[in-house]
Amino acid sequence: MIVSMQAAAAAAGAVMVALALVGCGSDGGDPPGGTGGDAGAGGAQGEGGSADGGGGAGAQGGGGPWECVTLDLEPGEVGPGGVVALFRDDDVNRIESVEGSALSGEYVYFDADHQLLRVPVAGGPAETLGDLPSGWHVMVGDTLVWTEELSSQRNVRLLAAPATNLSASTVLAEDILPPARLALDDTNAYYDQGDPQAIWKVALAGGSAPEVLVPSGHPLGMISHDGALYWLDFQTTQLERVPREGGTREPLAEVFFGGPMAAAGDSVFWTDTSLHTVNRWREGAAAIDVLHDIETVPNADPSPSAIAVSGDTVYWLQGFGCVELWEVKTDGTGARRTAYGFFLADGLAVDESHVFVTAQDAIYRVDR
């Protein structure tokens, strides 16, 4: 999905303070827990390692301070751990810079300075597709959905268009409050409203009025998966779901807070932005599984900002000024840091071979 990074953009003026807080500097250092050495049973050699920092389980060894160096790669240049820059914006002092990312076909789509761009997954020149206003931007297949401010008031409207032809837009919803959450599937767009509190849906094809899907629903994370809408509800402190056609909401498991969500197969995953954990709920389970506790990593910034799942692996971003890419198996084993040094990164997408990270200054590709 392409998701707006308003929080990161608004914090651009405090970048130097943020970098100081997370220890970013010009000199490299050891990752959280040290650099470690050879791979042990169940671990990988090189960057990363197990969540507990055991020297034999992965690349993270003993203790010690850690300094993170932000990546500074030109397009096509390969950095530490095989990270490749696909796109770079050298003017990182602008309030609006690179935001969000989505995969469709052989391209990574993203927003840079109020324009929609795409760059080939294999690398090459970026292509500008059209103007794009500030606000939410989410993509499913080749369809982009976004919010646009109305000039006369603080409300917005919701629009959809082919990503390659933004001028052929359709208005899905008019004069609504700016949603805090927006999710898509191949049929509908889902968004929340706070007056009164509810989750709404509207057909992506247009031509029909939005309707309330979940009265009083208050999502702190929301995703459509396998014919149902799942969300982490602030009021009920439950992971819940409802058929996308409408019906009775179903509480599934107790949760603490919410955050970015992903789903695959019979499971839903999310990062809890309060507890700083990576979580899983499996169909039929009465309780959630904590796959990884970010706060157990020594000296690391525990703030999670994005999550994605592919196959048997869950990926997430953590940290602020100098962000890290982590992964863990869906059964909770093999947690390790895959790559790091992404400047104010907040966007994540995955295909069968790569992970794509959107930083405020660049789009990066990381081999899986």
KEKENU-153640 format. One record per atom (N, C-alpha, C): residue in three letters; x, y, z. Coordinates in pm, whole numbers, plus 50000, padded with zeros to 5 digits. Atoms other than C-alpha are relative to their C-alpha. Example, Ala and Ser with C-alpha at 12.3 -4.5 7.8 and 13.67 -1.06 7.14 Angstrom:
2
ala500894988150000/ala512304955050780/ala500905012050000/ser499184988149994/ser513674989450714/ser499235010950073/
END
This chain:
368
met500834988150000/met500005000050000/met500875012550000/ile499434986849983/ile500975036049956/ile499275006450117/val500624994049883/val500335052250292/val500715013050032/ser499424987049972/ser500865088850375/ser500794999650129/met499154999449883/met503645095950624/met499965014050059/gln500144986349951/gln502295128350769/gln500805002250127/ala499284998149874/ala503855122351108/ala501485002049977/ala498584998550028/ala507335117850966/ala500285013249932/ala499794987450071/ala506965147650735/ala499905011850095/ala500174989049906/ala505735169951016/ala501185001350094/ala498874999949908/ala508755160051222/ala501315003549931/ala498774997750075/ala511245169250949/ala500845011150061/gly499254989049941/gly512185201251129/gly500774996050122/ala499315004649879/ala513315180851430/ala500934988549970/val499215011450040/val515475156551235/val501294999150079/met498725000549931/met518765166151400/met499844995550144/val500275004349863/val517275161851747/val499724985050001/ala500365014050004/ala515815128251649/ala501224991249977/leu498825007950028/leu519105115851509/leu500894999250123/ala499195000349879/ala520885125451827/ala499424990450102/leu500645008649902/leu518355106752037/leu500244985349970/val499815014050031/val518825074151847/val501474996649977/gly498585002950008/gly522595077451832/gly500554999249860/cys499465000350135/cys523025082251459/cys501185009349990/gly498834991650013/gly526385095851365/gly500764996849875/ser499225002150121/ser529085096251106/ser500874987650009/asp499185011849983/asp530975066851252/asp499144987950028/gly500785012249979/gly529615031651235/gly500324993850133/gly499805007249876/gly529245009251535/gly499314986749992/asp500635013049996/asp527904976151643/asp498505001250003/pro501465000349988/pro524234967551600/pro499604996750142/pro500435003249865/pro522114962151911/pro500484986250039/gly499495012749954/gly523844934852108/gly501364996749941/gly498705002850056/gly527084937051909/gly499904994149861/thr500005005250136/thr528134923351573/thr499914985049994/gly500055014450002/gly528434886951669/gly501004994449901/gly499045006150088/gly530194862251447/gly499364990049909/asp500515010250091/asp529574829851265/asp498594995950038/ala501375004449976/ala526094816051228/ala500004987650086/gly500205012149921/gly524914790651479/gly498764992949950/ala501195007650040/ala522054766251467/ala498805009249992/gly501204992050018/gly518994783351327/gly500285014649974/gly499704985950019/gly520834816151270/gly500665002549867/ala499384996350126/ala522294835250979/ala501315007150026/gln498734993249986/gln525834847350932/gln499895014049946/gly500014986150046/gly526344884950901/gly499055008350081/glu500894991049929/glu523864912350991/glu498774992550050/gly501235005849947/gly520904903251207/gly500274991750121/gly499815008749887/gly520674874851451/gly498714997650072/ser501215003149926/ser518244862051702/ser499585011550088/ala500524989049920/ala516044884551911/ala500675000950135/asp499404999649866/asp517754874252233/asp501485003449996/gly498614995950012/gly521194883652098/gly500974988850025/gly499095011149975/gly522624848752155/gly501014998849888/gly498965000150101/gly525974846451978/gly499894988249907/gly500075011650085/gly525344811251851/gly498764999649915/ala501265000750072/ala521824818151731/ala499965009149880/gly500034990950113/gly522664845751489/gly501175009550005/ala498864991250013/ala524874875051407/ala500145009850114/gln499884990649889/gln524104895851715/gln500664993250118/gly499275006049890/gly526574888251988/gly499815007450129/gly500064994249868/gly527424904052322/gly499565014450001/gly500514986649983/gly526584938252456/gly500925010549942/gly499184989250049/gly527994972052373/gly499165010949938/pro500764988950058/pro526905006352246/pro499824998049850/trp500305001350141/trp525415009751903/trp499775013849942/glu500254987850075/glu525525038251654/glu499544996149861/cys500585003150131/cys523465038151339/cys500415010749900/val499624990750106/val524745054051019/val498954999349891/thr501045000050103/thr522035064750776/thr500634997949862/leu499525003150134/leu522425052350421/leu500055012549913/asp499834988750092/asp523605076650154/asp500414994249865/leu499725007150124/leu523325057449827/leu499345006849882/glu500574995050125/glu522775069649474/glu499254988649930/pro500755010650070/pro520325050849246/pro500934990049933/gly499195010850056/gly521815017249149/gly501174996150087/glu498875002949913/glu524465018849421/glu499604989750105/val500245010649902/val524754988649653/val500705003550130/gly499464996749870/gly525254994250024/gly500184987850087/pro499795011249907/pro525854972850335/pro498854990149997/gly501025010350001/gly524004939850334/gly499294998449868/gly500625001350130/gly523214942849964/gly498845009349975/val501074990350019/val520784972050004/val500285008249873/val499854992650125/val520194988949666/val499045011850000/ala500854988350015/ala518875024249614/ala499364999849862/leu500724999350127/leu516175025349345/leu499705014449959/phe500354985950025/phe515365062549379/phe500565008150115/arg499494991349895/arg516835091749570/arg499545014349976/asp500344985850002/asp515655127049652/asp501035007150084/asp498894993849927/asp518685147949744/asp499585011750088/asp500454988549922/asp516645176949883/asp499144995050116/val500735006049889/val515685160750216/val499545010350102/asn500414989749906/asn515095194150390/asn498595005049974/arg501384996050028/arg511695198550228/arg499064993450099/ile500985005749907/ile508695193350454/ile499374987549942/glu500565011750065/glu507195169250200/glu501094993549915/ser499005006950078/ser509545143150061/ser499444986549957/val500455013050047/val509345106349963/val499074993850103/glu500985005849910/glu506295089050112/glu499454987149941/gly500755011950034/gly504665054750109/gly500534992149883/ser499615007950116/ser505225026349866/ser498994988949978/ala500885011050036/ala503224999749685/ala500624992649883/leu499535008250111/leu504054971349450/leu498854996849907/ser500985004150099/ser502164965349129/ser500764996249874/gly499255004650116/gly503584944248851/gly501495001250023/glu498544998749992/glu507214953248792/glu500435013650052/tyr499694986549955/tyr507054987448960/tyr499745001750149/val500274994849867/val507295003449301/val499415014049981/tyr500664987050008/tyr504865032749330/tyr500215007550130/phe499804992049879/phe505445061449572/phe499655014549972/asp500354985850006/asp504645097749645/asp501235008150038/ala498874991249969/ala507375124249631/ala499615014349968/asp500274985750018/asp506645160949686/asp498735002449918/his501324998050059/his502955158949588/his499894994849858/gln500135006550130/gln503525137449281/gln500084984950017/leu499945014550001/leu502935100549215/leu501074995749900/leu498925005150084/leu506015082949076/leu500034984950006/arg499705014249991/arg507045047648997/arg501414997649946/val498665003750042/val510405030848954/val500014984949981/pro499985014450022/pro511124996248810/pro500634992550117/val499455008449894/val511734968849066/val501444996449970/ala498655003850040/ala514834959248870/ala500975011749998/gly499174988150006/gly516114995148882/gly499855007249867/gly500134991950120/gly516075023348631/gly499425013550032/pro500514986549976/pro514755058648586/pro498604999850059/ala501344998349943/ala511745069848791/ala499135007549901/glu500974993950091/glu508615080248601/glu498945007450082/thr501034992249932/thr506255107948717/thr498664997549931/leu501315003850055/leu502595098048674/leu498965011050014/gly500984989449985/gly500755128848797/gly500075006550136/asp500044992849873/asp500035153549076/asp499154992550100/leu500695007049894/leu498885139949410/leu500005008850124/pro500044991049884/pro497665161049704/pro500444993150127/ser499695005649869/ser498635156450068/ser498814992150051/gly501085007949942/gly496635131350266/gly500284985249986/trp499875014450015/trp496025093950259/trp500174996149854/his499855005850132/his497245074749953/his500154985050019/val499965014649985/val496505037349934/val499754993949863/met500075005950132/met496845014049639/met499664985250009/val500295014250013/val495334980249545/val500024996749852/gly499835002750143/gly496324964349216/gly500555012349930/asp499594987950071/asp496584993448971/asp499125012050034/thr500914989249961/thr493995015049149/thr500545007550121/leu499574991449890/leu495045044149368/leu498785006750061/val501064993049928/val492685058049633/val500665010450089/trp499394989549920/trp493405091049805/trp498945009750051/thr500864989449948/thr491885118950010/thr500475013449948/glu499714986750052/glu491695154849888/glu499245010250083/glu500644989949918/glu491005185150103/glu499025008349918/leu500954990850062/leu487955206350021/leu500395014250037/ser499494986449979/ser488795243049985/ser499205007850103/ser500874991849916/ser485845255650188/ser499984995850146/gln500085004849862/gln486285234950504/gln501084989650024/arg498945009549967/arg488455209950684/arg499684985849954/asn500375013350046/asn486575180150542/asn500714996549870/val499325004850119/val487885159050254/val499014991949916/arg500735009750081/arg486605137849970/arg500944988649967/leu499245012050030/leu487745102849876/leu499874997049852/leu499995002250144/leu488765095749517/leu500764987349964/ala499305011650054/ala489955066149308/ala500285002149853/ala499654998950141/ala491715063948973/ala501074989549968/pro498855008350038/pro494065041448775/pro501295007650030/ala498764993249963/ala497585049148897/ala500675006549880/thr499374994450120/thr498675055748539/thr499165010849932/asn500874989750059/asn495795079848470/asn499205006750112/leu500654993949884/leu495015100648779/leu498905009949961/ser501024990550043/ser492945125048576/ser498644993249981/ala501255007450016/ala490325097748526/ala499474995550135/ser500355003249861/ser489295099548890/ser498494999150018/thr501395001449959/thr486005089349048/thr499885003950146/val500224996249861/val484675105249366/val499244988750069/leu500645010949926/leu483875077349614/leu499175005150117/ala500724994249884/ala482815098649912/ala500295014850004/glu499904985350002/glu482185135849942/glu499765005550140/asp500244992449876/asp482495159250242/asp500014991050122/ile499845008549882/ile483765134450502/ile501125005450088/leu498904996449913/leu486015139250802/leu501274993049953/pro498775007050038/pro489685131250733/pro500114986950078/pro499945012749927/pro489905094050816/pro501354997850066/ala498765003949935/ala492465081151061/ala500524986849945/arg499635012950056/arg492455046850894/arg499314998349864/leu500545002450134/leu491965036850530/leu500554986649952/ala499605013250049/ala492025001250391/ala499264996949871/leu500595003550129/leu491304986050050/leu500014985049979/asp499885013050063/asp490504953249884/asp499615001849854/asp500284998450142/asp489624945949522/asp498595004949971/thr501394995950019/thr485994956349580/thr499685013450067/asn500424988649919/asn485734983249849/asn501175007850057/ala499144992049913/ala487455011350032/ala499315000850136/tyr500524999449863/tyr487035012050413/tyr500695011550072/tyr499424988849928/tyr487545042650630/tyr499195002550127/asp500684997249874/asp486695054450980/asp499575014650005/gln500504986549974/gln484755085051091/gln499755001550150/gly500104998049856/gly484595100651435/gly498785007550047/asp501174992149958/asp481275119451435/asp498774996149919/pro499705008849887/pro479645095751507/pro501074989849964/gln498935009650022/gln482355069551551/gln499464987749926/ala500455011450079/ala482025042151287/ala501054996849893/ile499215004050116/ile483755022951008/ile499044999349881/trp500824999450120/trp482335029650660/trp500644992049889/lys499465006050121/lys482715012250326/lys499325006449880/val500544994850125/val482225023649968/val500624992049886/ala499525007950114/ala482565005049638/ala501075007649922/leu498934993750076/leu485795012149449/leu499545004249861/ala500474996750135/ala483885012849122/ala499225013049996/gly500784987849994/gly481925043349241/gly498554997349964/gly501395001250038/gly478305050049166/gly499074995950111/ser500865003349887/ser477015040549510/ser500425008150121/ala499724991849882/ala476765059549837/ala500744991850106/pro499355007149889/pro479045050550130/pro498964995350102/glu500905005249898/glu477425029750403/glu500794995950123/val499355004049875/val478215022250766/val500134984950002/leu499755014349989/leu479824988050797/leu500034995550146/val499885003449858/val480594988451172/val499615012250083/pro500374989049910/pro478605012451392/pro500884999850125/ser499154997849883/ser480825025951674/ser501384993649988/gly498665005750017/gly483885008251528/gly501075010850008/his498954990149976/his487055026351637/his501364993349976/pro498815007950031/pro490065011151458/pro501325007150032/leu498614995649983/leu493715015151564/leu500914992149906/gly499375008150101/gly494694993351270/gly498874993149926/met501135005350077/met492564979350987/met500524993949871/ile499585006650123/ile492974954650700/ile498884991049950/ser500965009150062/ser490734935850456/ser500744987449958/his499325012750031/his491594899050421/his498984988749991/asp500775012350015/asp489854867850291/asp498515002250025/gly501444997649994/gly486384883050263/gly499505007050125/ala500424993349877/ala486364901250596/ala500895012150027/leu499224988749952/leu487494934150745/leu500414997150144/tyr499465001849865/tyr489744930151050/tyr500455013550053/trp499504987749940/trp490514958251291/trp500284998050148/leu499644999649858/leu492024965251635/leu499215011450062/asp500964989949955/asp489304983351825/asp500455006750130/phe499574992149883/phe490215011152070/phe499024998750116/gln501015000349894/gln486945009152263/gln499884986350065/thr500215013449947/thr486604971452302/thr501304992950037/thr498685006349985/thr490384963452314/thr499984985749949/gln500085013050064/gln489674934352082/gln500455000949855/leu499915002050144/leu490824922351745/leu498634995149956/glu501345003550044/glu487514920851559/glu499974998649848/arg500215000850144/arg486204912551215/arg498515000349969/val501375000050049/val483054916251009/val500064996449852/pro500005002850144/pro482154902050665/pro499955013049921/arg499954987450075/arg482884928250401/arg498655003349937/glu501354997250049/glu479314924550277/glu499125005850109/gly500784995149887/gly478124934950624/gly499514988650086/gly500475010349909/gly476844916150925/gly500415003150142/thr499694998449858/thr477554910751294/thr501515000250022/arg498584999349967/arg480974921251424/arg500344988550095/glu499595011849924/glu482924892451578/glu501295002950076/pro498764998749923/pro485404897251865/pro500824987249988/leu499155011750023/leu488374874051810/leu501004997550112/ala499005001649893/ala490964880552083/ala500245013550064/glu499694987749928/glu491894906152345/glu501365005249956/val498744993650037/val494614930852245/val500255011650095/phe499684988749914/phe496404959052424/phe499775013249928/phe500124987750076/phe496644985952158/phe499964996149853/gly500055002750142/gly496914988251780/gly501245004849928/gly498894995750083/gly499224995951493/gly499844994549859/pro500065005050137/pro500024986851131/pro499704985149997/met500445013850009/met498504953751016/met500404993849867/ala499775008050120/ala499244926150763/ala499264986950019/ala500735012649990/ala497554893050684/ala500444990549891/ala499695010450098/ala498264860250508/ala499434986850050/gly500535013149963/gly496584826250505/gly498965001150109/asp500975000249890/asp494774819650832/asp500395009250114/ser499474991949891/ser496614846451029/ser499975014949968/val499914985550006/val496554883751098/val501175004150089/phe498814995549929/phe499714902051211/phe499905015150022/trp499934985649978/trp500304936451360/trp501115003350098/thr499074994849900/thr502774957551554/thr499235008650098/asp500634992049895/asp501544971551884/asp500925011950027/thr499154988149988/thr502845007251890/thr500115005150143/ser499874996549859/ser502345009652268/ser500904990050073/leu499185010349937/leu503794976552388/leu501284997249922/his498855002450087/his506294975752097/his500244985049981/thr499925014350029/thr505564939652007/thr499514997349859/val500505005150127/val504994920351685/val499114988150032/asn501005009549954/asn501834899451719/asn499354992449886/arg500725008450097/arg499894871951544/arg498734994550064/trp501205007549962/trp496344858751568/trp499724990049890/arg500295010550095/arg495594825651401/arg498554995850011/glu501395004050004/glu492124814451294/glu499704989350106/gly500415009449898/gly490394796951583/gly500675001850134/ala499294998149874/ala492814808751851/ala499215009150093/ala500694991849901/ala491424823252174/ala500845011850046/ala499094989349957/ala494474845452234/ala501045002349892/ile498994996550097/ile497194862552036/ile501354994150041/asp498625004049975/asp500824851552004/asp500905012249980/val498984989650016/val503664876352061/val501194993649930/leu498915005750077/leu506184868151790/leu501345006050038/his498734993349967/his508764893551901/his499725012050088/asp500064988449911/asp509244918852180/asp501155009349963/ile498974990850048/ile511104948252029/ile500805005950115/glu499324993449889/glu511954963052369/glu501074991350065/thr498955008449944/thr514144933052454/thr501335001849928/val498764997650075/val516724944452195/val500775011350066/pro499254989749927/pro519444963652385/pro500275012449915/asn499624987150058/asn519865000552301/asn499245003949874/ala500724997150124/ala517394999452010/ala498805008950026/asp501244992449995/asp514595024151943/asp498874990349969/pro501005010550019/pro511485002151984/pro498795003949915/ser501204995150067/ser509055022851776/ser499774992949867/pro500295006550129/pro507475001051500/pro499145009149913/ser500724990850088/ser506125019051192/ser499344993549881/ala500605006650116/ala505204993650923/ala500214985150014/ile499905014649993/ile504654956150879/ile499534994249868/ala500415007250121/ala504374931750587/ala500314985350023/val499775014449987/val504204893950552/val500034993849861/ser499925007550125/ser505204870550271/ser500524986150032/gly499605013649969/gly505394832950289/gly499984997550149/asp499925002949857/asp506564822650635/asp500775010550077/thr499184989649937/thr508264855650719/thr499215012950014/val500594986949970/val507014887650881/val501125010250005/tyr499024989250002/tyr508924920050819/tyr499395012350066/trp500484987549944/trp508684952651008/trp501145010150008/leu499054989249979/leu510404986351046/leu499915004650144/gln499994994749864/gln511464999651385/gln501055010950013/gly499114988649980/gly513125031351508/gly499425012549939/phe500494987350054/phe512785067451405/phe501005005949902/gly499104993050090/gly515685087551264/gly500804990749912/cys499195009850073/cys517805057751161/cys499304986550017/val500965011049985/val515315029751096/val500614986749959/glu499525013550027/glu515974992251096/glu498894991649937/leu500905010250055/leu514354964350892/leu500274987050072/trp499905012649928/trp513674933051096/trp499094989649938/glu500875010850045/glu512164899151022/glu499914989350109/val500195011349911/val510804869351215/val499134989949927/lys500855010250059/lys509294836351109/lys498615000850062/thr501384999049953/thr505534833351145/thr499764991450125/asp500135007649877/asp506094808151426/asp500775006350116/gly499304992849895/gly508124833651624/gly501474997150011/thr498585003249994/thr511584819351555/thr500805008549902/gly499094993950096/gly514604834351383/gly499925015049986/ala500064985450008/ala514074871051468/ala501405005649977/arg498694994150027/arg516914891451320/arg499845013349928/arg499954987450073/arg517814925551190/arg500574997449862/thr499615002850138/thr518014923950809/thr500855011249941/ala499304988450055/ala519194959150722/ala499695012050088/tyr500234988249918/tyr519444993650878/tyr500565012349931/gly499474987650054/gly520245029950815/gly499025007749914/phe501014993550084/phe516965040750652/phe499515012850068/phe500294987049942/phe516355077750712/phe498495002550008/leu501424997349977/leu512875083450865/leu499114990949914/ala500765009450083/ala511545052150690/ala498664996750066/asp501335002949949/asp507835044750722/asp499154992449899/gly500735007250102/gly506875024650413/gly500674986749970/leu499465013450015/leu507264987450347/leu499144992149902/ala500705008650094/ala506334963850062/ala500894987949972/val499265012450014/val507344927949986/val499514992549876/asp500375009850102/asp507434904749684/asp500754987250030/glu499415013049972/glu508794869449647/glu501505000550021/ser498544999649996/ser512404880649620/ser500585011650078/his499454987849944/his512734915049779/his499075006350103/val500744990849913/val511674938950051/val500335014149953/phe499804986250043/phe511184975449953/phe499695009350115/val500124990849886/val511705002650212/val499955014249947/thr500114985950037/thr510575038550170/thr500515008650113/ala499464990149907/ala512735063650354/ala499565013849953/gln500424986650040/gln512145101050348/gln500815005349883/asp499154995150107/asp514975105250100/asp500204990249885/ala499675010050102/ala514945073149895/ala499074987950008/ile500635013250004/ile513395040049789/ile501134989749992/tyr498945010049994/tyr515535009749875/tyr499434986049975/arg500345014050021/arg515464973249769/arg500974991350082/val499205009149918/val516664945950005/val499684985749958/asp500235013950037/asp517124909849896/asp499494992150119/arg500505008949896/arg515164884050093/arg500904987850015/
END
